[in-house]
Amino acid sequence: MKGYPRARYLIAGDHGISVEFGDCLEEEVNLKVQKLMHGLEKARIDGIIETNPTIRSLFVYYDPLRICVKSLIGEIRRIERRMADIALPESRLFEIPIIYGGEYGPDFEEVAKRLDLSPEEMIRIHSGKEYFIYDTGFIGGSAHFKIPPPLDSLPRKKTPNLGVPAGAVLIAGGLGSVFKPLAGPTGWYWIGTSPLRQWFPEKEPPLLILPGDKIIYRPVDKEEFERIKRMVEEGEFTVKILP
């Protein structure tokens, strides 16, 4: 399924509208979300307080004392009808160093075994393609993407891991997280670690990787991982953006 013929407008209380474009993990659906978000930003409709993009919908938070829901839906539909003409920011392709397994990915072997993959096959599948970033959410702006088969058949963990560090690379439920921005719990499988940072609260925007960007993983050994990690901590590492 590629999405709905027309967006669905769901009323969320007296301050919100959720504009849904589909019920699937498809880039085509997510591009509509991003186009509507950018269209609303440019339109500067009085009464809209904030927009929050997800994989398949855009949540619009508004002030009902400044604009009524009927008028707001009319304004959003007007932008929806001309979304084909809305240009998105140019996508950047980030190279993400990653080390798999062991202390850097405690769930790696379990995942490979469940999917009947050798460690080499697991690494080849996970790091063998470019990924389009659908959204940034949860703790510290975690960037999410659709993972390929057979990785996409992996459900969430029955028992969450309560102590996953920043940098953890996670997969579950058809999605991947580029790397965890901040330490915290997760119900996803921890298969590797990246030495890079995603969360920069002192900057605007505060995230390295944004919706619409792309990433590709580059496997590294322990020595290179630790070298890059030291450089990142000292502010001397430049993240590689590929042409």
C-alpha positions in Angstrom: 0.0 0.0 0.0 1.3 3.4 -1.0 -1.0 5.6 1.1 -4.4 7.2 1.0 -5.8 8.9 -2.1 -6.4 12.0 0.0 -5.2 12.9 3.5 -7.4 12.1 6.5 -8.0 14.8 9.0 -8.4 13.5 12.6 -9.4 15.9 15.3 -7.2 15.6 18.4 -8.9 17.6 21.2 -9.5 21.3 20.8 -6.0 22.2 20.0 -4.8 19.6 17.5 -5.3 18.0 14.1 -3.5 14.9 12.8 -3.2 14.9 9.0 -2.6 11.2 8.0 -1.3 10.2 4.5 -1.3 6.4 4.9 -0.9 3.5 7.3 2.4 2.0 5.9 6.2 2.5 6.1 6.7 4.0 2.6 9.0 6.9 1.5 6.2 8.2 -0.8 3.9 8.6 2.1 6.6 10.3 4.3 7.5 12.7 1.5 3.9 14.0 1.6 4.2 14.6 5.4 7.4 16.6 4.9 6.0 18.6 2.0 2.9 19.6 4.0 5.1 20.6 6.9 7.3 22.8 4.8 4.2 24.2 3.0 2.7 25.2 6.3 5.9 26.8 7.5 6.0 29.0 4.4 2.3 29.8 4.6 2.7 31.2 8.2 -1.0 30.6 8.9 -2.1 32.7 11.9 -3.1 30.4 14.8 -0.7 27.5 14.1 1.6 27.1 17.0 3.7 24.1 16.0 3.8 21.1 13.6 5.2 17.7 14.5 6.0 15.3 11.6 5.9 11.5 12.0 6.4 8.7 9.6 3.0 8.8 8.1 1.2 11.9 9.5 1.6 15.5 10.5 0.3 16.8 13.8 -0.8 20.4 13.7 -1.0 22.1 17.1 -3.1 25.4 16.9 -4.7 28.1 19.0 -8.6 27.8 18.7 -9.0 31.4 19.9 -7.1 32.6 16.7 -8.4 30.1 14.1 -11.3 27.7 14.1 -10.8 24.1 13.2 -13.0 24.4 10.0 -10.9 27.3 8.7 -7.7 25.6 9.6 -8.6 22.4 7.7 -9.5 24.5 4.7 -6.1 26.2 4.8 -4.3 22.9 5.1 -6.3 21.3 2.3 -5.4 24.3 0.1 -1.7 23.5 0.6 -2.3 19.8 0.2 -3.8 20.4 -3.3 -0.5 22.0 -4.4 2.0 19.8 -2.7 3.4 18.6 -6.0 4.8 22.1 -6.4 6.5 22.2 -2.9 10.3 21.8 -3.1 12.0 20.1 -0.1 15.5 20.9 1.1 18.3 19.1 -0.6 18.9 15.7 1.0 22.3 15.0 2.6 23.9 11.6 2.6 25.8 10.9 5.9 28.4 8.2 6.3 27.8 6.6 9.8 30.7 4.6 11.2 29.5 1.6 13.2 31.0 -1.4 15.1 28.8 -4.5 15.4 28.3 -7.1 18.1 30.1 -7.8 21.4 30.0 -5.1 24.0 29.1 -2.6 21.2 26.0 -4.6 20.2 24.9 -7.2 22.8 21.8 -8.3 20.8 23.7 -8.8 17.5 24.2 -12.5 17.9 20.6 -13.2 19.1 19.2 -11.3 16.1 21.5 -13.1 13.6 20.5 -16.4 15.1 16.7 -15.6 15.0 16.9 -14.6 11.4 19.2 -17.5 10.4 22.0 -15.2 9.3 25.7 -15.5 9.7 27.4 -12.4 11.3 28.8 -11.5 7.9 25.4 -11.7 6.2 23.9 -9.6 9.0 26.5 -6.8 8.6 26.2 -6.9 4.8 22.4 -6.5 4.8 22.4 -3.8 7.5 25.2 -1.7 6.1 24.7 -2.5 2.4 22.3 0.3 1.4 21.4 3.9 1.8 18.5 4.7 4.1 16.0 7.5 3.8 15.3 9.2 7.2 11.5 9.4 7.9 11.4 11.3 11.1 13.3 12.3 14.3 11.6 11.6 17.6 11.6 10.0 21.0 14.6 10.9 23.2 16.9 13.6 21.7 15.7 13.3 18.1 16.3 9.7 17.2 16.4 9.4 13.4 14.3 6.5 12.0 14.4 4.6 8.7 12.8 1.5 7.1 15.0 -1.6 7.3 15.2 -4.3 4.6 14.2 -7.9 4.8 14.7 -10.1 6.7 15.6 -7.6 9.4 12.1 -6.1 9.1 10.5 -9.2 10.5 12.0 -8.7 13.9 9.4 -7.6 16.5 10.2 -5.5 19.6 11.8 -7.2 22.6 9.4 -8.7 25.1 11.6 -7.3 28.0 13.0 -3.8 27.4 16.6 -3.0 28.0 16.7 -0.2 30.7 20.4 0.8 30.2 21.3 1.5 26.6 24.0 4.2 26.0 24.0 7.0 23.5 25.3 5.8 20.2 23.5 2.5 20.3 22.3 1.4 16.8 18.8 -0.2 17.1 16.3 -2.2 15.0 12.8 -3.5 15.6 9.3 -3.5 14.1 10.4 -2.8 10.6 12.4 0.3 11.6 15.9 1.2 12.4 17.3 4.0 14.6 20.5 5.5 13.1 22.0 5.7 16.6 20.6 6.6 20.0 21.1 10.3 20.7 20.9 9.9 24.5 21.2 7.1 27.0 17.9 5.5 28.1 15.6 2.5 27.9 14.5 0.8 24.7 12.5 -2.2 23.5 14.5 -2.4 20.3 17.4 -4.7 19.6 20.9 -3.2 20.1 23.1 -4.5 17.3 26.0 -2.0 17.1 27.3 1.3 18.2 28.3 4.5 16.4 30.8 7.0 17.9 28.9 10.0 16.4 26.6 12.5 18.1 23.0 13.4 17.0 21.9 15.8 19.8 23.4 19.3 20.0 21.1 21.3 22.3 23.2 24.4 21.9 22.7 24.6 18.1 19.7 25.4 15.8 18.6 22.9 14.6 19.8 20.8 17.5 20.1 17.6 15.4 22.8 16.4 13.0 20.5 14.2 10.9 17.1 15.6 9.8 14.0 14.1 8.2 14.6 13.8 4.4 18.4 13.1 4.8 19.9 9.8 4.0 22.5 7.7 5.8 24.8 4.7 5.0 26.7 2.7 7.6 30.4 2.0 7.3 31.6 -0.9 9.5 34.8 -0.2 11.5 37.0 -2.1 13.9 37.5 -1.4 17.6 40.7 0.6 17.0 39.0 3.0 14.5 35.9 3.2 16.6 37.8 4.4 19.6 39.9 6.8 17.5 36.7 8.4 16.1 35.1 8.5 19.5 38.0 10.4 21.0 37.9 12.9 18.1 34.2 13.4 18.5 34.6 14.0 22.2 37.3 16.6 21.5 35.3 18.3 18.8 37.9 17.4 16.1 35.9 15.0 14.0 34.0 16.1 10.9 31.1 13.8 9.9 31.5 12.7 6.3 28.8 13.8 3.9 28.9 11.8 0.6 28.2 13.3 -2.8 
